[in-house]
Amino acid sequence: MKLIEVNTPELAQEFLMLQVRMYKNDPNYIRPLDKDVHNVFDPAKNKLLRDGEAIRWILQDEKGKSVGRVAAFINKRTAKAAEQPTGGMGFFDCINDQEAANMLLDACREWLKERGMEAMDGPINFGERDKWWGVLLDGFYEPTYCMPYNFPYYQQLLENYGFQLYFKQYTYYRKIDEEIPEKYRAKAERVLADENYHFRHLDKKQLGRFTNDFREVYNKGWAKHEGVKAMTEAQAAAIMRQLKPILDERIMWFAYYNNEPVGFFIAIPELNQLFKYNNGKLDLWGKLKFLFNRWRGACKTMYGIVFGITPEHQGKGVEAAMIVSAGKVVIGNPRIPYYDLQMNWIGDFNPKMMRLVEQIGGRIYKTHATYRYLFDRNKEFVRAKIMH
């Protein structure tokens, strides 16, 4: 077997097609959009490449057939935030062969060591955590948009190599018409009876106002956490601009107390239920397919991307009241086709958020894992810190 560095457009395309061929007989596999993977390694699209580094390899067998792929990268913003300089490994796909997996992972390790790293996390993304993060351990259903999907044996390949569990990632699920647990429904009813609270969904005509409300709640709820910076007006506006082409205002809800924003639940249509018909392409024909399938109601799942309550209103039932309010609009409405909800993953280092989602009836549907490999095999391994 031999490793080939991806350094031509043809090899970049093979980097994509290797996965497509591997999973062609798996009914749950959904081919990612080509552009979503290409953009990770395009300096014009991924600003982390301005001062970071990335490399990709394809592994071929003796007959010249591609049997594996992997990427390694250094995100200089996060590399030194860990106990030791830590790089990343991602976009890992491999046949069920430990020798092949070891060759791919050895290449990542040596490349990172040469650049001063002392550990590698993986499989992760060269970018934000909301995409291509983790290896799937349980819940081998259709993947949500830009979330990893893999064969069950990947866990063994990585653990046999020496990777250790850094944190687990839970995707939660609930059906739209399910009642929330009685204990929390009673809390919700008390909040709904309080005239100081009110709840409403986003209105595109007032997008600027809701963008500010989103930023205000986010900064009260998240900016106090270690390593999390306050969101600027420009950042909030950029997030909403990105969401605008795909948002459904009826499933993006806000909570207010005395007209001050105190919570939000931001969901979007689950895009993979539309992109599954595109075969990786989003050219003109691909965009027409997307619009047609959205028009005909092919998307039956809401995807919750972020959920937050300001600290002083947590534990009062505001989150449950928001879900009940949303249900009154969504459930039974023939023009709103959603059947169920999946939520963006929550790390096991965030028990408070896990409890919050469980309070509204969420249950664990999929489990991914982020692993860490320490180059010094004698060094004590430490899991991700619990957020309090």
Backbone torsions as a table, in degrees:
resi	resn	phi	psi	omega
1	MET	NA	149.1	180.0
2	LYS	-139.4	147.3	177.5
3	LEU	-93.5	137.7	178.1
4	ILE	-124.7	123.6	177.4
5	GLU	-71.7	137.9	177.9
6	VAL	-81.0	108.1	-177.6
7	ASN	-141.0	14.7	175.7
8	THR	-136.7	158.6	176.3
9	PRO	-58.4	-34.8	-179.8
10	GLU	-65.8	-42.1	178.6
11	LEU	-70.7	-33.4	176.2
12	ALA	-62.8	-37.3	177.8
13	GLN	-70.5	-37.5	177.0
14	GLU	-65.0	-33.5	176.5
15	PHE	-57.7	-36.3	176.9
16	LEU	-77.0	-47.0	-170.5
17	MET	-71.3	-24.7	176.9
18	LEU	-56.1	-46.4	179.6
19	GLN	-65.9	-41.4	-178.6
20	VAL	-59.7	-42.6	179.4
21	ARG	-67.7	-39.4	-178.1
22	MET	-60.9	-36.1	-172.0
23	TYR	-105.8	12.6	-172.4
24	LYS	-61.1	-24.8	-179.7
25	ASN	-101.4	7.0	179.6
26	ASP	-93.9	113.5	-175.0
27	PRO	-66.3	-18.7	-178.8
28	ASN	-89.9	-13.8	-177.2
29	TYR	-69.8	135.1	172.4
30	ILE	-121.6	122.7	-178.2
31	ARG	-65.8	125.4	175.5
32	PRO	-63.0	156.3	172.4
33	LEU	-65.2	132.3	-179.3
34	ASP	-53.7	-42.6	-175.3
35	LYS	-63.9	-31.9	-177.9
36	ASP	-66.7	-31.7	176.7
37	VAL	-83.8	-46.3	179.2
38	HIS	-54.9	-41.3	-174.2
39	ASN	-63.7	-26.7	178.8
40	VAL	-61.7	-32.4	-174.3
41	PHE	-108.0	14.2	-179.8
42	ASP	-104.1	114.6	-178.8
43	PRO	-57.8	-25.5	179.5
44	ALA	-76.0	-19.9	-177.7
45	LYS	-107.6	-33.3	-176.5
46	ASN	-108.4	104.0	-175.7
47	LYS	-66.3	-16.2	178.3
48	LEU	-66.5	-19.1	178.2
49	LEU	-77.0	-5.4	178.0
50	ARG	-67.3	-38.6	177.6
51	ASP	-129.8	4.0	175.5
52	GLY	-104.6	-178.1	-179.4
53	GLU	-137.1	150.8	176.6
54	ALA	-148.4	150.9	178.0
55	ILE	-146.9	148.4	177.6
56	ARG	-127.8	149.2	174.6
57	TRP	-133.0	152.6	168.3
58	ILE	-117.6	138.8	177.4
59	LEU	-105.3	128.1	178.7
60	GLN	-115.8	147.2	176.4
61	ASP	-84.8	-173.7	-174.9
62	GLU	-63.7	-22.8	-179.3
63	LYS	-93.4	2.8	179.7
64	GLY	85.2	10.7	178.3
65	LYS	-85.7	135.6	177.9
66	SER	-72.1	126.4	-176.9
67	VAL	-124.7	0.0	179.2
68	GLY	-171.3	163.5	177.1
69	ARG	-152.4	159.7	176.4
70	VAL	-167.4	159.8	174.5
71	ALA	-130.8	149.4	172.6
72	ALA	-127.7	148.5	-177.2
73	PHE	-157.9	157.4	175.9
74	ILE	-123.4	115.1	174.1
75	ASN	-97.4	104.3	-172.4
76	LYS	-65.6	-17.5	177.6
77	ARG	-72.0	-31.9	-174.8
78	THR	-112.9	-13.3	-172.9
79	ALA	-58.5	-34.9	-175.5
80	LYS	-104.2	11.0	178.7
81	ALA	-81.7	-18.0	-179.1
82	ALA	-84.6	-179.0	179.8
83	GLU	-65.2	-21.8	177.9
84	GLN	-144.1	156.4	177.3
85	PRO	-55.6	123.7	-171.1
86	THR	-128.6	125.2	175.8
87	GLY	-98.3	-172.4	-176.6
88	GLY	-127.4	152.1	172.4
89	MET	-127.2	134.6	-179.8
90	GLY	-157.6	-177.9	-179.0
91	PHE	51.6	41.8	-177.7
92	PHE	-85.9	122.9	170.7
93	ASP	-139.3	140.7	-174.1
94	CYS	-160.1	147.5	170.4
95	ILE	-64.6	166.2	-177.6
96	ASN	-79.5	75.5	-176.7
97	ASP	-149.2	115.7	-174.5
98	GLN	-65.0	-36.2	179.3
99	GLU	-61.8	-42.9	178.8
100	ALA	-63.6	-45.5	178.8
101	ALA	-60.6	-41.9	-179.1
102	ASN	-62.8	-38.3	178.9
103	MET	-62.7	-43.1	179.6
104	LEU	-65.0	-45.2	-176.3
105	LEU	-73.5	-34.0	174.1
106	ASP	-60.7	-40.3	179.9
107	ALA	-61.3	-42.9	178.1
108	CYS	-63.0	-48.1	-177.0
109	ARG	-59.3	-47.8	-177.2
110	GLU	-66.3	-40.8	179.7
111	TRP	-62.8	-42.2	179.8
112	LEU	-69.8	-40.1	178.4
113	LYS	-60.6	-41.5	180.0
114	GLU	-61.0	-21.7	-177.6
115	ARG	-105.8	18.9	172.3
116	GLY	88.1	6.1	178.5
117	MET	-80.0	153.0	180.0
118	GLU	-120.3	0.8	178.7
119	ALA	-161.8	163.8	172.5
120	MET	-138.7	138.4	174.5
121	ASP	-99.1	148.3	177.5
122	GLY	179.0	168.4	-11.5
123	PRO	-74.2	129.7	-179.8
124	ILE	-133.7	178.0	-178.2
125	ASN	-100.5	152.8	171.2
126	PHE	-88.6	71.6	-175.9
127	GLY	163.1	-148.0	-174.5
128	GLU	-72.8	159.5	-177.0
129	ARG	-75.2	-10.0	-176.6
130	ASP	-80.6	-0.2	179.5
131	LYS	-135.8	142.2	169.9
132	TRP	50.4	45.0	-173.7
133	TRP	-119.8	119.6	173.6
134	GLY	99.5	166.9	174.7
135	VAL	-112.7	136.0	-177.5
136	LEU	-73.6	123.6	179.2
137	LEU	-104.5	-32.5	-174.7
138	ASP	-155.2	143.5	-178.3
139	GLY	94.0	60.7	-174.9
140	PHE	-85.2	63.7	175.8
141	TYR	-101.8	-177.6	177.0
142	GLU	-57.5	135.0	179.7
143	PRO	-73.6	149.1	170.5
144	THR	-80.5	166.4	-173.1
145	TYR	-54.2	124.8	176.7
146	CYS	63.3	21.6	172.3
147	MET	-105.8	144.5	-175.1
148	PRO	-67.7	145.3	172.5
149	TYR	-133.0	138.1	-177.0
150	ASN	-155.2	169.4	176.2
151	PHE	-72.9	151.8	-179.3
152	PRO	-58.7	-28.3	-175.0
153	TYR	-72.2	-9.1	179.5
154	TYR	-60.7	-37.1	179.5
155	GLN	-56.2	-44.4	-178.6
156	GLN	-68.3	-39.8	178.7
157	LEU	-59.5	-43.3	-177.2
158	LEU	-72.3	-42.9	-178.6
159	GLU	-70.9	-35.2	175.4
160	ASN	-62.8	-33.2	179.7
161	TYR	-68.9	-29.8	-179.7
162	GLY	126.8	0.7	175.9
163	PHE	-64.9	143.8	177.7
164	GLN	-121.4	150.7	-175.8
165	LEU	-65.7	120.3	176.7
166	TYR	-92.2	-47.2	169.4
167	PHE	-160.2	155.7	173.7
168	LYS	-95.6	153.2	-178.6
169	GLN	-124.4	124.7	-176.3
170	TYR	-110.5	127.3	170.2
171	THR	-98.0	123.2	-178.2
172	TYR	-97.0	156.6	-173.8
173	TYR	-142.0	144.6	166.9
174	ARG	-155.8	150.9	173.2
175	LYS	-78.7	147.5	-174.8
176	ILE	-62.6	-38.9	-173.7
177	ASP	-91.3	7.9	176.5
178	GLU	-72.1	140.8	173.2
179	GLU	-72.5	142.7	172.6
180	ILE	-73.0	156.2	-178.6
181	PRO	-52.1	141.3	-173.2
182	GLU	-53.7	-41.6	-179.6
183	LYS	-55.4	-40.7	-176.2
184	TYR	-87.9	-24.1	176.1
185	ARG	-65.1	-39.5	178.1
186	ALA	-61.2	-41.1	176.1
187	LYS	-61.9	-43.0	-178.9
188	ALA	-60.9	-43.4	-178.9
189	GLU	-63.4	-36.6	177.8
190	ARG	-64.1	-41.7	178.9
191	VAL	-65.9	-43.4	-178.7
192	LEU	-64.7	-27.0	178.7
193	ALA	-81.0	-11.7	180.0
194	ASP	-84.2	114.4	-174.5
195	GLU	-67.7	-11.0	176.9
196	ASN	-74.5	-22.7	179.4
197	TYR	-95.6	145.0	165.1
198	HIS	-149.6	159.4	-171.9
199	PHE	-133.9	139.8	178.1
200	ARG	-153.6	154.2	177.2
201	HIS	-90.2	163.8	-178.0
202	LEU	-60.0	146.4	174.8
203	ASP	-121.2	117.4	-177.0
204	LYS	-58.0	-28.6	-179.4
205	LYS	-69.8	-18.1	178.7
206	GLN	-120.6	40.1	-173.9
207	LEU	-59.4	-36.6	179.9
208	GLY	-61.9	-42.2	179.4
209	ARG	-63.2	-46.7	-178.2
210	PHE	-68.8	-30.0	175.2
211	THR	-63.0	-43.1	177.5
212	ASN	-65.6	-39.1	178.7
213	ASP	-64.2	-40.9	177.7
214	PHE	-59.8	-46.9	-178.6
215	ARG	-64.5	-39.9	-178.6
216	GLU	-63.6	-45.6	179.4
217	VAL	-66.8	-42.8	-180.0
218	TYR	-57.9	-47.4	-176.2
219	ASN	-66.9	-32.2	176.8
220	LYS	-73.3	-33.3	-173.9
221	GLY	-92.4	-30.1	-172.6
222	TRP	-112.8	-32.3	-170.6
223	ALA	-63.8	-17.4	178.8
224	LYS	-76.7	-15.7	-178.4
225	HIS	-74.0	146.6	-179.9
226	GLU	-59.5	130.0	176.1
227	GLY	82.9	-0.9	179.9
228	VAL	-106.7	119.8	-178.4
229	LYS	-90.6	154.3	176.2
230	ALA	-62.3	143.4	179.2
231	MET	-81.8	131.4	178.6
232	THR	-84.4	165.9	176.2
233	GLU	-59.3	-40.5	-179.1
234	ALA	-64.8	-40.8	179.0
235	GLN	-65.2	-42.7	179.0
236	ALA	-63.0	-42.4	179.3
237	ALA	-64.2	-38.2	179.6
238	ALA	-65.3	-38.8	178.1
239	ILE	-62.6	-45.8	-178.7
240	MET	-68.3	-35.2	176.5
241	ARG	-62.2	-40.7	179.8
242	GLN	-65.8	-36.4	-178.6
243	LEU	-80.0	-24.4	-169.2
244	LYS	-53.4	-43.5	-177.8
245	PRO	-65.1	-21.1	-173.9
246	ILE	-117.3	-7.5	-172.3
247	LEU	-69.6	149.5	171.7
248	ASP	-118.4	108.3	-170.9
249	GLU	-62.2	-20.0	-177.4
250	ARG	-76.2	-10.3	-179.0
251	ILE	-120.3	22.2	174.9
252	MET	-122.1	106.0	-167.9
253	TRP	-114.3	147.9	-179.8
254	PHE	-128.8	145.0	176.1
255	ALA	-112.1	141.8	-178.6
256	TYR	-131.3	145.2	173.7
257	TYR	-128.2	118.7	-173.6
258	ASN	50.7	41.7	176.8
259	ASN	68.5	8.0	174.4
260	GLU	-99.0	134.5	-178.8
261	PRO	-67.5	130.3	-178.9
262	VAL	-128.6	-2.5	179.4
263	GLY	-169.3	159.9	173.9
264	PHE	-151.6	155.5	171.6
265	PHE	-135.9	109.8	-175.4
266	ILE	-105.7	113.9	176.5
267	ALA	-124.3	155.1	177.1
268	ILE	-134.0	164.7	171.9
269	PRO	-60.3	141.6	-179.9
270	GLU	-74.7	104.4	-165.9
271	LEU	-66.2	-28.2	-179.6
272	ASN	-63.9	-24.4	176.9
273	GLN	-70.2	-14.1	174.5
274	LEU	-102.5	-40.9	-178.2
275	PHE	-73.5	-14.4	-179.0
276	LYS	-61.1	-19.8	179.9
277	TYR	-92.1	-1.0	-171.6
278	ASN	-95.4	-12.3	-178.4
279	ASN	53.0	41.9	173.8
280	GLY	83.3	-3.5	-172.9
281	LYS	-107.2	138.6	173.2
282	LEU	-131.0	46.1	171.6
283	ASP	-79.9	-167.2	-177.9
284	LEU	-58.3	-45.4	179.5
285	TRP	-64.8	-38.7	178.6
286	GLY	-63.8	-39.7	178.6
287	LYS	-66.7	-37.4	177.1
288	LEU	-65.5	-39.5	176.3
289	LYS	-61.4	-44.0	179.9
290	PHE	-59.1	-48.6	-178.2
291	LEU	-64.9	-39.7	179.3
292	PHE	-64.4	-45.7	-177.4
293	ASN	-69.1	-31.1	174.7
294	ARG	-69.2	-40.9	179.9
295	TRP	-61.5	-40.0	-176.6
296	ARG	-82.0	1.2	175.6
297	GLY	79.6	31.7	-178.9
298	ALA	-69.0	-22.0	-179.9
299	CYS	-89.4	115.0	-178.9
300	LYS	-107.7	0.2	-174.1
301	THR	-121.2	134.8	169.5
302	MET	-89.6	144.4	178.2
303	TYR	-118.8	110.6	179.9
304	GLY	-79.0	116.7	-175.3
305	ILE	-97.0	-26.8	178.3
306	VAL	-160.9	145.5	-172.2
307	PHE	-145.8	126.6	-177.8
308	GLY	-155.1	146.0	175.5
309	ILE	-128.6	138.1	178.5
310	THR	-65.0	149.5	-172.0
311	PRO	-53.6	-39.8	-175.0
312	GLU	-72.2	-11.7	179.5
313	HIS	-112.1	6.2	177.5
314	GLN	-74.9	148.6	176.8
315	GLY	80.2	1.8	-177.9
316	LYS	-98.4	-9.4	-177.6
317	GLY	100.4	9.5	-178.5
318	VAL	-63.0	-41.8	-179.8
319	GLU	-62.1	-41.7	179.3
320	ALA	-67.7	-39.6	178.9
321	ALA	-63.0	-36.4	178.3
322	MET	-64.8	-40.8	179.7
323	ILE	-67.6	-40.5	177.9
324	VAL	-62.8	-43.1	178.2
325	SER	-61.4	-44.5	178.5
326	ALA	-62.5	-41.0	-179.3
327	GLY	-59.7	-34.7	-179.9
328	LYS	-64.4	-26.1	179.4
329	VAL	-90.8	-39.6	-170.9
330	VAL	-86.0	-45.9	-172.8
331	ILE	-67.7	128.5	176.9
332	GLY	80.7	-0.2	178.6
333	ASN	-87.0	111.5	-175.5
334	PRO	-63.8	-17.9	179.3
335	ARG	-88.5	-3.7	177.3
336	ILE	-118.3	104.5	-164.4
337	PRO	-86.0	7.0	-169.5
338	TYR	-75.6	140.1	-177.0
339	TYR	-109.5	-33.6	-177.1
340	ASP	-148.3	175.2	-176.7
341	LEU	-133.1	129.2	167.1
342	GLN	-115.0	146.2	-176.8
343	MET	-115.4	140.9	175.2
344	ASN	-48.0	143.3	-170.0
345	TRP	-59.5	148.5	176.1
346	ILE	-120.7	128.5	-179.6
347	GLY	-74.6	149.3	178.0
348	ASP	-69.3	-3.4	174.1
349	PHE	-83.0	-0.6	-177.0
350	ASN	-123.6	66.8	-176.0
351	PRO	-61.9	-29.3	179.9
352	LYS	-63.1	-43.9	179.7
353	MET	-70.5	-34.6	176.2
354	MET	-60.4	-45.2	179.3
355	ARG	-63.6	-38.7	-179.3
356	LEU	-60.3	-45.2	-178.9
357	VAL	-69.6	-36.8	178.3
358	GLU	-66.2	-29.8	179.1
359	GLN	-65.9	-25.5	178.8
360	ILE	-98.3	15.7	174.3
361	GLY	93.5	9.0	179.0
362	GLY	-73.8	143.5	174.9
363	ARG	-131.9	151.8	-177.0
364	ILE	-65.6	127.9	-175.4
365	TYR	-113.5	-38.2	178.4
366	LYS	-138.4	148.5	175.5
367	THR	-127.1	121.1	170.4
368	HIS	-107.3	168.9	177.1
369	ALA	-140.8	141.3	169.1
370	THR	-103.7	124.9	-179.7
371	TYR	-103.2	159.6	173.6
372	ARG	-132.7	140.5	178.3
373	TYR	-123.4	116.9	177.7
374	LEU	-87.1	128.5	-179.1
375	PHE	-67.7	-34.9	173.5
376	ASP	-84.1	103.7	-172.5
377	ARG	-72.5	-6.8	177.7
378	ASN	-96.9	-6.2	-178.1
379	LYS	-77.0	144.3	179.5
380	GLU	-67.6	132.1	179.1
381	PHE	-86.9	135.7	-179.5
382	VAL	-126.8	127.6	178.5
383	ARG	-74.9	169.3	-179.4
384	ALA	-59.3	141.3	-179.0
385	LYS	-69.6	140.9	177.5
386	ILE	-74.3	134.0	176.6
387	MET	-83.9	135.4	-179.5
388	HIS	-117.7	NA	NA
